[in-house]
């Protein structure tokens, strides 16, 4: 974070200092909302949570190295008092961004693939200049401002995920961090229950390109009609990507070998081969999106292709592949799930199977609204159709629906139910045999990341872990 004195922070957020012995002390590290993640010199934002109030952890945060706390009341340690901590956090982010005018904001959104694409951009754009990107998947009204506070004077590109759970959410985020480049990956079914339909999701995602200036760049997926149609909603230059022959940046000759994809990156009259280390054919679209942004900003096709071929995924729970000593392969794709990403995960599982016994540990998909039952039924039917050997459905009624549909369509498929992540771990741990390949996927709230991480260990049922 750019250094700011507590006095300057208070002035920026219209707050007042409380229990601050020295107003000139500098905040030099990013803001956080979890006292366990404080860095020395940072700022702790005391937000109310579902189960507790951040104010209760103010002293812990300062003990861990925070210079002060953003709070709504005195907390017995140095604090900047404000009326609303979340609003103050947004204002602080705007202040930090304004202090680095050379930094270009690249906003990206989509129903699936945001974090993977963000990580690819973070490894491609340094060819053009110093780049930082959203931490983990901090892409909402709390997380995105926190991500902005990581900015420092040397950064040229700031890549920010922008998530939405309703109309107007992305507009709010673009007012905190106005983008010069807007990338829209796709319009799928994630959070469809909150939106009410794909048209509404498209309306919300398109707010990103509406926020672009006339000299900005909108990067749109030509293969998704709802995204391609967003070209009419922006005054910025439009660059498309996809397999469509009319796309500005294209993927040709796509091939998948042992789960890893390769393709020829084509733009204008130049082509270069990309050999991804990432697993899953769906990563081609993510890589192509990152390439389009880089090329649109002036990177060469060959340079971009080479950077993509070197790129690795850092975030856990997204097609994270671990090979155990006994030959068991665990695919941890458990960070989140929706019908589209479930289908992509099945495709990846098939491409990696190579004759091995396959087990799918599938958690419920949340926020699907009235369509939830039918969507789980369809995923169950797909599980039966793709030829997996065992299915463990994790969760409540929707998991039961998924299990029943799979069993009905394929009576030979071994189907089991687990009410939660711990029961799923026990079931899978007892069933897995050397050489098996295991896909673990579900919505974040199901908690299957923990299950996948344990299954990736040589002795997953060891209670001492």
N, C-alpha and C positions, 0 to 999 in steps of 0.2 A: 504494500500500500504506500502511496505517496505520504511523506511525513506531514502530519497536521498537528498543531498544538491543541490541547484540550480547549483552550480559549477559542481557537478557530473552529473546532468541531461544534462547540456550543453556539457560536454565531451562525454557522451554516444551517443548523437544525432548529434554530430559534429556541434553544434551551438555556438553562442556567446551571452553573456549576454548584455542586454541593459536596462538602467534605473533601475539597480539592486543595491541598496545601500549595501547589505550584501550577498555575494555569498555563505555564509555558512548556510543561512536559509534553513530549511528542508521542502521538500514536503512530507507530511505524509498521504494524502488522495488521492483517485483515480483521474485519469484524466477524464474530461468530455468535451463534445462538445456543451452542452447547458448551458448557463450561469445561467439559473434558477435552475440548479441541482448541482451547486458547493457546495462542503463541505469545511468547514474551513481547511486550510492546503492543499487543492487540487491544481490541475493544469488544466488550461483551454486551450484546443486546438482550435485555431481560424481557423476553416475550412470554405471554401466557400460553400454556400448552394444554393439551387435552386432559392431562392428569395432574399437572403441577404448574407452578408459576416460576418463570425464570428469575424473578426477584429473589427467590429463596436460595439461589446458587450464586448470588453476586459476590459474596465473600470468597467462595471457592474459586471463582474466576479470577479475582484480583490476586489471590494467593498463588494461582497458577501462572501469573505473569501479565494479566490484563492491566492496562494503564488506568482504565476507568470502565464504568458501566453506563449504558444508555438505559434509563429507568424512568418510571412515572412518579416515583416517590423516593425519599431518602432510604438508603440501604446500608448505611454504616461504613461504607467504603467510598472512595472517589467516584462521583457520578455526574453525568450530564442529564438533568431532569427535563423531560419533555411531556407533552400531553399524550402523545401516541407514539410508542416505540417503533411500530411498523412503518408509520409515515416518516418518522425521523430517519429510519434506516434507508428508505427510498431517497430521501433528500441528501443523505450522506453519500449515497452512490452517485447521484447526479453531480455532487460537488467534486468527488474524486475524478469522475470522467471529464468534467469541464477543465480540470487542472492538467489534463494530458490531451490537448487538442489534436496532437498528431495521431492519436489512437483511433483506428477505424473500427466501428462496431459492426460485426457480422452476426445477424440474428438468424437462427434456424428453428423451424418448427415442423411438425408432422405427427401423424398418429403412431408411427413406429420408426425406429432407426435413428432418433435424435442423438442419443449418447454415442453410439458407434460412429456416426458421421462426424460429430463434434471431435471425437478423438482422432479421426483421420485428418480432419482439417488442422488440428493442433500439430500434426506431424508433416503436413504438406506445406502449409503457409510459411513456416520458417525459411523456406527457400526464398521468400520475398522479404521477410523481415521478422523481428522478434514477435512472438505470438503467445498469448495465454488463452485459456478456454475455461468454460464453466467447470467448477469443481464437481466431481461425481455427476449427479443429475439434478443439480440445484437450478431448477428452471421456472420456479413460480414466484409469487410476490414476496416470499421470504428469501428463497435460495438465490434468485438472480441478483438482487442487490448485494448479497454477500459475495457473490462471484465478482462483481464489479470492484469491490474493495481490494481485490488482489492486484489491481492495476498499479503499475509504477511508471516512472518517466520514460523508460526505455522501450515500452511496448508499442508496436505499430498496429497489430491486429488483436482485437478482443472478440473472441468467438463465444456467443451466448446462446444457450438453449432457451427457447421461450415456449413454455407449456401453457395449456389452457384447459379449463374445466367449464367454460361458459363464454358466451358472447361478451366482448369487451375486455377480457383478461389480457390478451396480447396487446391491445391498444394501451392498456395501463402500463405494461412492461416496456413498450416502445417509448413511452413518455419518460420513463426513468433512464433508459439507455437508447437514444434515437439511433437506429441502424442506418448505415450507408449501403449495406448489402443485406438482402433478405432471401433466404433459401427455404423453400417449401418442399418437403420430401414426398408427402403423400397424404391422402385423406382416407382413413380407415375406420375401424369400429371401436378404437380405444375410447373409453369414457362416453360411449354413445348413449348410455342411460342418462347421463347428466345433460347432454346436449339435446337429445330427442330425435336425432337422425343425422345422416351423413351430410345432407345439405347444410344443416346448422353447423356441423363441424367445419365444413368448407368455408362457411361465412366467417367463423372465428379464426381459422388459420390464415385466411386471406387478409386479415387486419395487419399482418406483418408487411405485406407488399404495399398496402395503402399508406403505411407510415414512411415509406422511402421518399427521399427527395428526388427532384427531377434528374439530378446528375448521379443518382444511385444506380444500383444493379439488382434486379430481381432474377433469381435463379429458380426455374420451375421445372417440375418433372413432366416431360412431354408424354409419358406413358400413362399418366393418371389424368383423365379428362377433367376432373374437378379441380386439379391443380393447374393444368394448362389453361383453364378458363380464367384463372386469376390474372392473366396478362392484361385483361381489360380494366383491372382495378388499380393499376399503378401508372404513374407518369414516368417511372424510371425505365432505363434500358432493360430489356428482357433477354435472358439467355436460357435456353432450354437444354435439358439433358435426358437421355433415355435410349432405348433401342429403336425408337421411331426414326425413320430415315431423314425426317425433316428436323430432327433435334440438332442443336448447335454443337453439343458434345455427346458422342455416341459410344456405345459398347458394342464391338463387333466380335464375332467368333468366340462367344462365351463357352468355356469348358469347365467342368468340375471333375477334379481328380481327388479321391479320398477325402471328399468334403471341402476341399479348398478350390476356389474359383480362379480362373484366369480369363483375360479378355484383351482385345485390342482397343486401346483408347484412341479415338479419332476426333479431331477437331480441325475445321478448315481443311487444309490439304496435308495435314501431318498425322501420322499414326505411330503408336508405340505400344509394346506389349506390357501388360500388367500381370504379375504373378502374385496374387494375394496370399498372405500367410493366415488370414482370417478364415474361419470355417463358416460355410453356408453360402448357397448361391445368392441369397438375398443381399449379401454384402456387396455384390456387384453394383447394385443401385446406389448403396451408400457411398461406395468408392467413386462412382461416377458423379454423384452430387458434389463430393469434395473436390473432385477434379474440375468440375464446371466453375466452382467458386474461384479456385486458384487460377485457372485459365482466364476467367473473366477479369481477374485483377492483374493479368499480365504475365503469369508464369508460362513457361514453355511446356508443350505436350510431353516431350521426352523427359524433362526434369520432373514433371508431375507424376508421370508413370513410374519413374524410378523411386520417388518418395513413397508412392502408394505401395510399391512392392516391398519396401523396407518396413512399412508401418505394422504396428502390433496393437492389439487392444489391451488397455490397462484396466478398465473398469471390470469388476468381478460380476458374475451372474449373467453375462451376455455372451452366449456361445463360447464359454470358457471351457476348454478341453483339457482334462487331466488323465494321463495314462498311469495306472497303478502298476506296481511291480509284478502283480499276478496277471497282467494283460487286460484287466478291466479298464474300459474307457468310460469316464464320467463326463457328460456334457451338461455343464451348469448353465442353463439359460433361464434361471429362476428369478431374475430380478423383477420381471413383470410379464404379463401375458394378456393377449386379446386374441380374437379368432384369427386375425391375419398373421400375427407372429407365431401362433400355434402351428398354422399350416406351414410356415417357413421352417419352423423347427423340425417338423416331420420330414420335410424334404431333405434337410441337412442330415437327419438321422439315417434316412435311407441311403444317402450318398456315402456315408461313413461306414455302413454296416458291413459290407463286403463278406456276406455269408455268416456273420456272427449272430449270436442270439441277442435280441434287442428287448429292452425293458423301458417302458415309459412311465415315469412318476409324474402325474399331471395334477396340479392344483386347480382350484376353481378360478374362473376369470371374473373379476369384479366389475361393477359399474356398467353393466350391459342393459340395465333397465328391464322393460317388459320382454325384451328379446332374449334375456339370459337363458331361460330354459331351453329354447330352441337352439341357441348357439352352442350350448353344452352338448345337446343331442347330436348336432352336426359334427362336433369335434370327436365325440365318441364313435360315430359312424366312420369318420376318417381314420381314427386309430385302428378300427377293425379292417379298413380297406388297405392300409399301407403295409400290412403284413408284420406288424410287431408281434413278439411272442408273449409278452406279459404287459398288463396295464395295472397300475396302482392309482386309483382315483382318490384325491385327497380333498377333504372338506365336508360340506353338508349336503343339502338337497341337490344342488347343481352337480356336485361330484357324483351323487347317486344317479342322476339323469344321464351323465356322461358314461358311467359304468354300464348302466342298463342298455343304452343304445349300442355300445361296443359289443356287449355280450349277445344281444339280439342279432346283430348283423354278422357276427362271427362266433358261433358257439364253441369253436375250438380254441379261441383266445382265452388265456388264463387271466381273469379279471378279479381284482381285489379292491377292497375299500379301506381307507384309513381316515379317521376323523381329523387328524392333525399331523403336523410335521414330524413329531416324535414317533408316532405309530408308523408313519411312512418310512422313517429311517429303520425301524426294527424290521418291518416287512421286507424292505429292499435289501437290507444288510444280510438277512437270512436267506434270501432267494438268489442273490448274485453269485455267479460261478466264474471262475477264471476265464477270461476271454470275452465276457459279455460287454455290450455297449449299452449305457444307461443314459437316457435323457431325463433331466429334471427341470420342470417348467411349471409356473403358476403365477398368479398375481402376487405382488409384493406382500400383501397382508397375510397371505397363507404361510409365509415364512420358510419356503422350501430352499432358500439360499443356504440356510443352516444345514438342512438335510443333505444338499449337494456337497457342501464343504466336508461334512463328516464322511459321506460315501467316497469322497476322493482320497481318504486316508487308507493306509494299508489295512488297518483294523477298525472299521467304522463303528463297531458296537462296543469298543473299549470305553467303559464308563469313566475312566480317568482322564479322558480328553476334554 
